[in-house]
């Protein structure tokens, strides 16, 4: 397994597997927690089975059993053997279920630009020299890369330090659980004996007075012993609502850095790298033109997460339809990300745009006349209404002079067939889409 899947995966996950027994058709293995089992089965089970089958072809499956055992973390915290099993389980579950450092979020794959350079440099500095900036407080909007940076710090320091990476929400959950089970002593010991404490989304502590009190004392204890604290939030310390002033003051006393919205240069780098990664992943079957990449980089400005989501959508479209999407199709695929809300695309707008395009009046389009010069524009308007809105067939029929839903279906199918055979029709549809969605003409 180590040779086939690599040393990193082996050390992080596969080394935790123990052999239990072999049956006629399957092998029973064990791991210490449900989380490790789920991670291994969802990512590596097929490959493990292939390796095992090279030694015995009759084996058809692998099963996992959860067998709890003392963790190194418990030993380091000087837990004695006569301690209650429930307390030991609590500490172990806390460490394994909430200390989830993602091996894929590293410094070397964090793309930097002017908007996040300072946060990146500060994170690197902390990784090289802990307690240099203490605490380090990173803030920025949703999907800007804060969690990626915290994760990168945790990854780079976990070999030589006891690292705890937890969200404020999880911290709160463990705090409440500790009070209910009368385990506050263990809770305090556990969080105050770490070398590096990384807390994500600290704003979720707002209004939780008892938890803020505990966090304040934990925070001070860690700083006193020279441990490093790194915090992320969606706003600056002085903007945090319903957080104690003394906590905000401690946050502001360290290094506070923000991650701003990515500029065009950074967005372009991210789009290019992500597209290349997906191309490698799909064995060079992904072909997204530079024009599309430039469009996504220009139009998706809210967050990096949305940017990556947009690329994934376009790649999925490309693979499902086995074609390179044009700009018009990309705009439809990404219409919600481009703030082209459904409320902006009305049936009236579609009808008016189509009438203007074909140089007919709206009353002619909605009439019962079946002249060829009226039928095609009417069918086109119906088709565009179907693909650009979520209106039902009866609703569309009512907006087109109470036509039956079977007429609507026929119109949609007719235009779809014409698009396959007639390049001019495809061109017209694309032009109309752009005019309706963007109020732009002749842009494909």
C-alpha positions as CSV (number, residue, x, y, z in Angstrom):
1,X,0.0,0.0,0.0
2,X,2.8,2.4,0.8
3,X,4.5,1.8,-2.6
4,X,1.2,2.1,-4.5
5,X,-0.5,5.1,-2.7
6,X,2.6,7.0,-1.5
7,X,4.2,7.7,1.9
8,X,2.0,10.6,2.8
9,X,-1.2,8.7,2.5
10,X,0.3,5.7,4.1
11,X,1.6,7.6,7.2
12,X,-1.6,9.7,7.5
13,X,-4.2,6.9,7.1
14,X,-3.2,3.4,6.1
15,X,-0.7,2.9,8.9
16,X,-3.6,3.1,11.3
17,X,-5.2,-0.1,9.9
18,X,-4.8,-3.3,11.8
19,X,-5.5,-6.8,10.6
20,X,-8.2,-8.7,12.5
21,X,-9.0,-11.9,10.6
22,X,-9.5,-13.4,7.1
23,X,-12.7,-15.2,6.1
24,X,-13.4,-17.2,3.0
25,X,-14.5,-14.2,0.9
26,X,-13.4,-11.2,2.8
27,X,-10.8,-9.7,5.1
28,X,-11.7,-8.0,8.4
29,X,-9.6,-5.0,9.3
30,X,-9.8,-2.5,12.2
31,X,-9.2,1.2,12.8
32,X,-9.7,3.2,15.9
33,X,-12.5,5.6,14.9
34,X,-15.5,5.9,12.6
35,X,-14.0,9.0,11.0
36,X,-10.8,7.1,9.9
37,X,-12.9,4.2,8.6
38,X,-15.1,6.5,6.6
39,X,-12.2,8.4,5.2
40,X,-10.3,5.2,4.1
41,X,-13.4,3.5,2.7
42,X,-14.5,6.6,0.6
43,X,-11.0,7.2,-0.9
44,X,-8.8,4.2,-0.8
45,X,-10.9,1.0,-0.4
46,X,-11.0,0.0,-4.0
47,X,-7.3,0.3,-4.4
48,X,-6.7,-1.6,-1.1
49,X,-8.9,-4.4,-2.4
50,X,-7.0,-4.6,-5.6
51,X,-3.7,-4.9,-3.7
52,X,-5.2,-7.6,-1.4
53,X,-6.6,-9.6,-4.4
54,X,-3.2,-10.0,-5.9
55,X,-2.4,-12.3,-3.0
56,X,-5.8,-14.1,-2.9
57,X,-8.2,-13.8,-5.8
58,X,-11.2,-15.3,-3.9
59,X,-11.4,-12.2,-1.7
60,X,-14.3,-10.0,-2.8
61,X,-14.6,-7.4,-0.1
62,X,-13.0,-5.7,2.8
63,X,-14.8,-4.9,6.0
64,X,-13.8,-2.5,8.8
65,X,-14.4,-2.8,12.5
66,X,-14.0,0.0,15.0
67,X,-11.6,-1.0,17.8
68,X,-10.8,1.9,20.1
69,X,-7.3,2.0,21.5
70,X,-5.1,4.4,23.6
71,X,-3.8,7.3,21.4
72,X,-0.5,9.0,21.6
73,X,-2.3,12.1,22.5
74,X,-3.7,10.6,25.7
75,X,-0.3,9.4,26.7
76,X,1.2,12.8,26.2
77,X,-1.5,14.3,28.4
78,X,-0.5,11.8,31.2
79,X,-3.8,10.0,31.4
80,X,-3.5,7.1,33.9
81,X,-4.8,3.6,33.2
82,X,-7.3,3.7,36.0
83,X,-9.2,6.5,34.4
84,X,-12.8,6.0,33.5
85,X,-13.1,4.7,29.9
86,X,-15.8,7.3,29.0
87,X,-13.3,10.1,29.7
88,X,-10.6,8.5,27.6
89,X,-13.0,8.0,24.8
90,X,-14.1,11.7,25.0
91,X,-10.6,12.9,24.6
92,X,-9.7,10.6,21.8
93,X,-12.9,11.3,19.9
94,X,-12.3,15.0,20.3
95,X,-8.8,14.7,18.8
96,X,-9.6,12.5,15.9
97,X,-13.0,13.8,15.0
98,X,-12.4,17.5,15.3
99,X,-8.7,17.8,14.6
100,X,-9.2,17.4,10.8
101,X,-6.2,18.8,9.0
102,X,-6.7,18.4,5.2
103,X,-3.5,17.1,3.5
104,X,-4.7,18.8,0.3
105,X,-4.6,22.3,1.7
106,X,-0.9,23.2,1.7
107,X,1.2,26.3,1.3
108,X,2.5,25.1,-2.0
109,X,-1.0,25.0,-3.6
110,X,-2.2,28.3,-2.1
111,X,-2.2,30.8,-5.0
112,X,-1.1,34.2,-4.0
113,X,-1.8,37.7,-5.3
114,X,-1.8,41.3,-4.0
115,X,-5.1,40.6,-2.1
116,X,-3.8,37.7,0.0
117,X,0.0,38.1,-0.1
118,X,0.3,39.6,3.4
119,X,-1.9,36.9,5.0
120,X,0.2,34.2,3.2
121,X,3.5,35.7,4.3
122,X,2.4,36.1,7.9
123,X,1.2,32.4,7.9
124,X,4.5,31.3,6.5
125,X,6.4,33.3,9.2
126,X,4.4,31.8,12.0
127,X,5.2,28.3,10.6
128,X,8.9,29.1,10.7
129,X,9.0,30.8,14.0
130,X,6.1,30.1,16.4
131,X,5.1,32.9,18.8
132,X,6.6,35.5,16.4
133,X,3.2,37.0,15.9
134,X,0.8,35.9,18.7
135,X,-2.0,35.7,18.1
136,X,-2.2,35.8,14.3
137,X,-5.7,36.9,13.3
138,X,-6.7,36.4,9.7
139,X,-10.0,37.8,8.5
140,X,-11.8,38.0,5.1
141,X,-15.1,37.2,3.4
142,X,-16.5,33.7,2.7
143,X,-14.5,31.6,0.4
144,X,-11.3,33.7,0.4
145,X,-8.9,31.1,1.6
146,X,-8.7,31.6,5.4
147,X,-9.3,27.9,6.2
148,X,-6.7,26.9,3.6
149,X,-4.1,29.1,5.3
150,X,-4.9,27.7,8.8
151,X,-4.8,24.2,7.5
152,X,-1.4,24.9,5.8
153,X,0.0,26.2,9.1
154,X,-1.3,23.1,10.9
155,X,0.2,20.8,8.3
156,X,3.7,22.4,8.4
157,X,3.9,22.3,12.2
158,X,2.2,19.0,13.2
159,X,5.3,16.9,12.8
160,X,7.2,18.6,15.7
161,X,4.3,20.1,17.7
162,X,1.0,19.2,19.2
163,X,-1.5,20.9,16.8
164,X,-5.2,21.5,17.5
165,X,-7.3,22.7,14.5
166,X,-10.9,23.2,15.4
167,X,-13.8,25.5,14.3
168,X,-15.4,27.8,16.9
169,X,-18.6,25.8,16.4
170,X,-16.9,22.5,17.3
171,X,-15.2,24.2,20.2
172,X,-18.6,25.2,21.5
173,X,-20.0,21.7,21.0
174,X,-17.2,20.1,23.0
175,X,-17.5,22.8,25.7
176,X,-21.2,22.1,26.1
177,X,-20.6,18.3,26.0
178,X,-17.9,18.7,28.7
179,X,-20.3,20.6,31.0
180,X,-23.0,18.0,30.6
181,X,-20.7,15.0,31.3
182,X,-18.9,16.8,34.1
183,X,-15.6,16.6,32.2
184,X,-14.4,20.3,32.3
185,X,-11.1,19.3,33.9
186,X,-10.3,17.1,30.9
187,X,-11.5,19.8,28.5
188,X,-9.2,22.4,30.1
189,X,-6.2,20.1,30.1
190,X,-6.8,19.1,26.5
191,X,-7.0,22.5,25.0
192,X,-4.3,24.1,27.2
193,X,-1.7,21.4,26.6
194,X,-1.5,22.0,22.9
195,X,1.5,23.8,21.2
196,X,-0.5,25.3,18.3
197,X,-4.2,26.2,18.5
198,X,-5.9,27.0,15.3
199,X,-9.5,28.2,15.6
200,X,-11.6,28.8,12.4
201,X,-14.6,31.2,12.2
202,X,-14.3,32.7,15.6
203,X,-17.3,34.9,14.9
204,X,-19.6,31.9,15.8
205,X,-18.7,32.5,19.5
206,X,-20.9,35.6,19.5
207,X,-23.3,35.8,22.4
208,X,-22.0,32.6,24.1
209,X,-20.9,34.2,27.3
210,X,-19.8,31.0,29.3
211,X,-17.9,29.7,26.3
212,X,-16.2,33.1,25.8
213,X,-15.1,33.0,29.4
214,X,-13.5,29.6,29.0
215,X,-11.9,30.6,25.7
216,X,-10.4,33.7,27.3
217,X,-8.7,31.7,30.0
218,X,-7.5,29.1,27.5
219,X,-6.2,31.8,25.3
220,X,-4.2,33.4,28.1
221,X,-2.9,30.1,29.3
222,X,-1.6,29.2,25.9
223,X,0.1,32.6,25.4
224,X,1.7,32.4,28.8
225,X,3.3,29.1,28.0
226,X,4.5,30.3,24.6
227,X,2.0,28.4,22.5
228,X,0.9,29.8,19.1
229,X,-2.7,30.8,18.6
230,X,-4.0,31.4,15.0
231,X,-7.6,32.6,14.5
232,X,-9.7,33.3,11.5
233,X,-12.9,35.3,11.2
234,X,-15.1,37.0,8.6
235,X,-14.4,40.5,10.0
236,X,-11.9,42.5,11.9
237,X,-11.6,42.1,15.7
238,X,-13.3,45.5,16.4
239,X,-16.2,44.5,14.1
240,X,-17.0,41.3,16.0
241,X,-20.5,41.5,17.5
242,X,-21.4,40.2,20.9
243,X,-17.8,39.2,21.7
244,X,-16.3,40.4,25.0
245,X,-14.2,43.5,24.7
246,X,-11.3,41.9,26.5
247,X,-11.2,39.1,23.9
248,X,-11.4,41.5,21.0
249,X,-8.6,43.5,22.6
250,X,-6.4,40.3,22.9
251,X,-7.0,39.6,19.2
252,X,-6.1,43.2,18.2
253,X,-2.9,42.9,20.2
254,X,-1.4,40.4,17.8
255,X,-0.9,40.6,14.1
256,X,-4.2,41.3,12.3
257,X,-4.2,40.7,8.5
258,X,-7.0,40.7,6.0
259,X,-7.7,38.8,2.8
260,X,-9.4,41.1,0.4
261,X,-11.5,40.2,-2.7
262,X,-9.2,38.7,-5.4
263,X,-8.2,41.0,-8.1
264,X,-8.3,40.1,-11.8
265,X,-4.7,38.9,-11.9
266,X,-5.2,36.5,-9.0
267,X,-8.6,35.2,-10.3
268,X,-6.9,34.6,-13.7
269,X,-4.1,32.6,-12.0
270,X,-6.6,30.5,-10.1
271,X,-8.7,29.8,-13.1
272,X,-5.7,28.8,-15.2
273,X,-4.2,26.5,-12.5
274,X,-7.6,24.9,-11.6
275,X,-8.3,24.2,-15.3
276,X,-4.9,22.6,-15.7
277,X,-5.4,20.4,-12.6
278,X,-8.8,19.2,-13.9
279,X,-7.3,18.5,-17.3
280,X,-4.6,16.3,-15.7
281,X,-7.2,14.6,-13.5
282,X,-9.5,13.8,-16.5
283,X,-6.6,12.7,-18.7
284,X,-6.6,15.7,-21.0
285,X,-10.3,15.4,-21.8
286,X,-11.1,18.9,-20.6
287,X,-10.8,21.7,-23.1
288,X,-11.8,25.1,-21.8
289,X,-10.8,27.9,-24.2
290,X,-8.8,30.9,-23.1
291,X,-11.8,33.1,-23.9
292,X,-14.0,31.2,-21.4
293,X,-11.2,31.3,-18.8
294,X,-10.9,35.1,-19.3
295,X,-14.7,35.5,-19.1
296,X,-14.9,33.5,-15.8
297,X,-11.9,35.5,-14.3
298,X,-13.6,38.8,-15.3
299,X,-17.2,38.0,-14.2
300,X,-16.9,35.9,-11.0
301,X,-15.5,38.4,-8.5
302,X,-17.2,37.5,-5.2
303,X,-15.0,34.8,-3.8
304,X,-12.3,32.2,-4.8
305,X,-14.7,29.4,-3.8
306,X,-17.3,30.6,-6.3
307,X,-14.6,30.9,-8.9
308,X,-13.6,27.3,-8.5
309,X,-17.2,26.3,-8.4
310,X,-17.7,28.0,-11.8
311,X,-14.8,26.1,-13.4
312,X,-16.2,22.8,-12.1
313,X,-19.6,23.6,-13.6
314,X,-18.2,24.4,-17.0
315,X,-15.9,21.3,-16.9
316,X,-19.0,19.2,-16.0
317,X,-21.0,20.6,-18.9
318,X,-18.1,19.9,-21.2
319,X,-17.8,16.3,-20.1
320,X,-21.5,15.6,-20.0
321,X,-22.2,16.9,-23.5
322,X,-18.8,16.0,-24.9
323,X,-18.2,19.4,-26.4
324,X,-16.4,22.6,-25.8
325,X,-19.0,25.1,-24.5
326,X,-19.2,28.5,-26.2
327,X,-19.6,31.8,-24.3
328,X,-23.3,31.9,-24.6
329,X,-23.7,28.4,-23.1
330,X,-21.3,29.3,-20.3
331,X,-23.4,32.3,-19.4
332,X,-26.5,30.0,-19.1
333,X,-24.6,27.4,-17.0
334,X,-23.3,30.2,-14.6
335,X,-26.3,32.5,-14.7
336,X,-26.9,32.4,-10.9
337,X,-23.2,33.1,-10.2
338,X,-23.3,36.0,-12.7
339,X,-26.2,37.5,-10.7
340,X,-28.5,36.9,-13.6
341,X,-31.4,36.1,-11.4
342,X,-34.5,34.4,-12.6
343,X,-36.5,37.4,-11.5
344,X,-34.6,39.5,-14.1
345,X,-35.5,37.1,-16.9
346,X,-39.2,37.5,-17.4
347,X,-41.4,36.0,-20.1
348,X,-42.4,39.5,-21.2
349,X,-38.7,40.4,-21.7
350,X,-38.1,37.2,-23.7
351,X,-41.2,37.9,-25.9
352,X,-40.2,41.6,-26.5
353,X,-36.6,40.7,-27.3
354,X,-37.6,38.0,-29.8
355,X,-40.2,40.2,-31.5
356,X,-37.6,43.0,-31.9
357,X,-35.1,40.5,-33.3
358,X,-37.6,39.0,-35.9
359,X,-39.2,42.4,-36.6
360,X,-42.7,41.4,-35.7
361,X,-45.2,42.9,-33.2
362,X,-46.0,41.2,-29.9
363,X,-49.7,41.0,-30.8
364,X,-48.7,39.1,-34.0
365,X,-46.6,36.6,-32.0
366,X,-49.4,35.9,-29.5
367,X,-52.1,35.7,-32.2
368,X,-53.5,32.4,-33.4
369,X,-52.2,33.0,-36.9
370,X,-49.9,30.2,-38.3
371,X,-48.0,32.1,-40.9
372,X,-44.4,30.8,-41.3
373,X,-42.9,34.2,-40.5
374,X,-44.8,34.1,-37.1
375,X,-44.5,30.5,-36.2
376,X,-40.7,30.3,-36.0
377,X,-40.4,33.5,-33.7
378,X,-43.2,32.1,-31.5
379,X,-41.5,28.7,-31.2
380,X,-38.2,30.5,-30.5
381,X,-39.7,32.6,-27.7
382,X,-41.3,29.5,-26.2
383,X,-38.0,27.6,-26.3
384,X,-36.1,30.4,-24.7
385,X,-38.7,30.7,-21.9
386,X,-38.4,27.0,-21.2
387,X,-34.6,27.1,-20.9
388,X,-34.1,30.5,-19.2
389,X,-36.9,30.3,-16.6
390,X,-38.3,27.7,-14.3
391,X,-41.9,28.2,-15.4
392,X,-43.9,25.1,-15.8
393,X,-45.4,24.1,-19.2
394,X,-49.0,25.2,-18.3
395,X,-47.6,28.5,-17.0
396,X,-45.7,29.1,-20.3
397,X,-48.8,28.2,-22.3
398,X,-50.9,30.7,-20.4
399,X,-48.4,33.5,-21.2
400,X,-48.6,32.6,-24.9
401,X,-52.4,33.2,-25.3
402,X,-53.5,30.1,-23.3
403,X,-51.8,27.6,-25.6
404,X,-52.0,23.9,-24.6
405,X,-48.9,22.4,-22.9
406,X,-48.5,20.0,-25.8
407,X,-48.0,23.0,-28.1
408,X,-45.2,24.2,-25.8
409,X,-43.5,20.8,-25.9
410,X,-43.8,20.7,-29.7
411,X,-42.2,24.1,-30.0
412,X,-39.3,23.3,-27.7
413,X,-38.6,20.0,-29.6
414,X,-38.8,21.8,-33.0
415,X,-36.2,24.4,-32.1
416,X,-33.9,21.7,-30.6
417,X,-34.0,19.8,-33.9
418,X,-33.5,22.9,-36.0
419,X,-30.4,23.8,-33.9
420,X,-28.8,20.5,-34.7
421,X,-29.2,21.0,-38.5
422,X,-29.2,24.7,-38.9
423,X,-26.2,26.8,-37.8
424,X,-28.1,30.0,-38.4
425,X,-30.7,29.0,-35.9
426,X,-28.0,28.1,-33.4
427,X,-26.5,31.6,-34.0
428,X,-29.9,33.3,-33.6
429,X,-30.6,31.5,-30.3
430,X,-27.1,32.4,-28.9
431,X,-27.6,36.0,-29.9
432,X,-31.0,36.1,-28.3
433,X,-29.7,34.5,-25.1
434,X,-27.1,37.2,-24.8
435,X,-29.5,40.0,-25.4
436,X,-31.9,38.6,-22.8
437,X,-29.3,37.7,-20.1
438,X,-26.9,40.6,-20.6
439,X,-28.8,43.0,-22.9
440,X,-25.9,42.6,-25.3
441,X,-26.2,41.9,-29.0
442,X,-24.1,39.8,-31.4
443,X,-21.9,38.3,-28.7
444,X,-21.3,34.6,-28.8
